[in-house]
Amino acid sequence: MAGKIFYRERLKVGEKEKKPRFKLVAVAGVDITFYGDHLRKKELEEIASSVGAELVLLKSKKEDKDEEIEVKE
C-alpha cells in the first residue's frame, strides 16, 4: 500500500509572493522525515513520486467559508 502525504494551502501567502504556498500537515504509511513545514507544490510532487506516496490536498478555511454549513443544536 502506498503512503499518503497530506498538505494544505497556506492562508497568509499571496499569489505573487515568492514563498512556499503549501503547508505539510501529516504523513501516513511512509517512513520519511521532513525538515521543512512550508513546501512548494513541485517539491511535494517530487518527494511523493520518489517514495511512491499519494498527495492529498486538504480543504483550507478559505474554501470552507464559501460553503454554507447548517448547524443543528
C-alpha positions as CSV (number, residue, x, y, z in Angstrom):
1,M,0.0,0.0,0.0
2,A,1.3,3.4,-1.0
3,G,1.6,6.0,1.7
4,K,-0.2,9.4,1.7
5,I,1.2,12.9,2.2
6,F,-1.5,15.4,3.4
7,Y,-1.0,19.1,2.7
8,R,-3.0,22.3,2.5
9,E,-2.6,25.7,1.0
10,R,-1.2,28.4,3.4
11,L,-3.6,31.2,4.2
12,K,-1.2,34.1,4.6
13,V,0.7,33.8,1.3
14,G,-0.4,35.9,-1.7
15,E,-0.5,34.8,-5.3
16,K,2.6,36.7,-6.5
17,E,4.8,36.2,-3.4
18,K,7.9,34.0,-3.8
19,K,7.2,32.0,-0.6
20,P,6.2,28.3,-0.5
21,R,2.4,28.2,-0.7
22,F,1.8,24.8,0.9
23,K,1.9,23.5,4.5
24,L,2.7,19.9,5.3
25,V,0.0,18.5,7.6
26,A,0.6,14.8,8.0
27,V,2.2,11.7,6.6
28,A,0.7,8.2,6.7
29,G,2.2,4.9,5.6
30,V,5.6,6.3,4.6
31,D,8.8,6.2,6.7
32,I,10.0,9.7,5.9
33,T,11.3,12.8,7.8
34,F,10.5,16.3,6.7
35,Y,12.7,19.2,7.8
36,G,10.5,22.0,6.4
37,D,6.9,22.8,7.1
38,H,6.3,25.0,4.1
39,L,6.9,23.5,0.7
40,R,6.3,24.3,-2.9
41,K,3.9,22.1,-5.0
42,K,6.8,20.9,-7.2
43,E,8.8,19.8,-4.1
44,L,5.8,17.9,-2.7
45,E,5.3,16.2,-6.1
46,E,8.9,15.2,-6.4
47,I,9.1,13.8,-2.9
48,A,5.8,11.9,-3.3
49,S,6.9,10.3,-6.6
50,S,10.3,9.3,-5.3
51,V,8.8,7.5,-2.2
52,G,5.7,6.2,-4.0
53,A,3.2,8.2,-2.0
54,E,0.0,9.9,-2.9
55,L,-0.5,13.6,-2.4
56,V,-3.8,14.6,-0.7
57,L,-4.9,18.3,-0.7
58,L,-6.9,19.2,2.3
59,K,-9.5,22.0,2.2
60,S,-8.5,25.2,3.7
61,K,-10.6,27.5,5.9
62,K,-10.8,29.9,2.9
63,E,-12.6,27.3,0.8
64,D,-14.9,26.4,3.8
65,K,-16.2,29.9,4.0
66,D,-17.7,29.7,0.5
67,E,-19.9,26.8,1.5
68,E,-22.9,27.1,3.7
69,I,-23.0,24.8,6.7
70,E,-26.1,24.1,8.7
71,V,-25.5,23.5,12.4
72,K,-28.1,21.6,14.4
73,E,-28.3,22.1,18.1
